[in-house]
Amino acid sequence: MSVRLLFFSVLRDKMKRSEGEYDLREGENVLEVARRALEPAMGPLDWGKFLLFAVGDSYVSRDYLPKHGDEIALIPPVAGG
């Protein structure tokens, strides 16, 4: 089973891409998938404090269990000016 993660803003810059395909581990929630995807490029952080997650056009909680084929947007906090 796999999902597509969509990286926005600073995440896109740090990951050097806008999306990626990731295999799901059994029982893994969106926060765990995000942590596993982001830590190699960005180091360990408590991602749950910083990110919003959306599947399709709906926000989901960090304990949402993704389904095969889900597109999961990882939305960092942003500041405008």
C-alpha positions as CSV (number, residue, x, y, z in Angstrom):
1,M,0.0,0.0,0.0
2,S,1.3,3.4,-0.8
3,V,0.3,7.1,-0.5
4,R,1.4,10.3,-2.2
5,L,2.7,13.1,0.1
6,L,2.5,16.6,-1.2
7,F,5.0,19.1,0.2
8,F,4.2,22.8,0.4
9,S,6.2,25.9,1.2
10,V,9.4,25.3,3.3
11,L,8.9,21.6,3.1
12,R,9.1,21.7,-0.7
13,D,12.3,23.7,-0.5
14,K,13.9,21.4,2.1
15,M,12.8,18.2,0.3
16,K,13.8,19.6,-3.1
17,R,10.6,18.3,-4.6
18,S,6.9,18.9,-4.4
19,E,5.7,15.3,-3.8
20,G,6.7,11.8,-3.2
21,E,5.3,8.3,-3.1
22,Y,5.7,6.3,0.2
23,D,4.8,2.8,1.2
24,L,2.6,2.5,4.3
25,R,3.5,0.4,7.2
26,E,0.7,-1.4,8.9
27,G,-1.1,0.8,11.4
28,E,0.9,3.9,10.5
29,N,-0.9,7.2,10.8
30,V,-0.3,10.4,8.8
31,L,2.0,11.9,11.4
32,E,4.2,8.8,11.3
33,V,4.4,8.7,7.5
34,A,5.3,12.4,7.5
35,R,7.9,12.0,10.2
36,R,9.5,9.1,8.3
37,A,9.5,11.1,5.0
38,L,10.8,14.4,6.4
39,E,13.4,13.4,9.0
40,P,16.1,12.3,6.5
41,A,16.1,15.8,5.0
42,M,15.0,17.9,7.9
43,G,16.1,16.1,11.1
44,P,13.9,15.0,14.0
45,L,11.2,17.4,15.1
46,D,7.9,17.0,16.8
47,W,6.1,17.4,13.4
48,G,2.6,17.1,15.1
49,K,3.1,20.6,16.6
50,F,3.9,22.2,13.2
51,L,2.0,20.6,10.4
52,L,-1.6,20.4,9.2
53,F,-2.7,17.4,7.2
54,A,-5.2,17.2,4.5
55,V,-6.5,14.3,2.5
56,G,-8.3,15.3,-0.7
57,D,-9.9,18.6,0.2
58,S,-10.5,17.9,3.9
59,Y,-8.3,18.4,6.9
60,V,-7.6,15.3,9.0
61,S,-6.1,14.8,12.4
62,R,-2.6,13.5,12.9
63,D,-3.9,10.1,13.9
64,Y,-5.8,9.6,10.6
65,L,-5.0,6.2,9.2
66,P,-4.3,6.7,5.5
67,K,-5.7,4.4,2.8
68,H,-3.9,3.1,-0.3
69,G,-3.8,5.8,-2.9
70,D,-4.5,8.7,-0.6
71,E,-2.9,12.1,-1.5
72,I,-1.8,13.7,1.8
73,A,-0.9,17.3,1.9
74,L,1.6,18.3,4.5
75,I,0.9,22.0,5.3
76,P,3.5,23.8,7.4
77,P,2.8,27.1,9.2
78,V,3.2,30.1,6.9
79,A,3.7,33.7,7.4
80,G,2.9,36.5,5.0
81,G,4.1,39.9,4.6
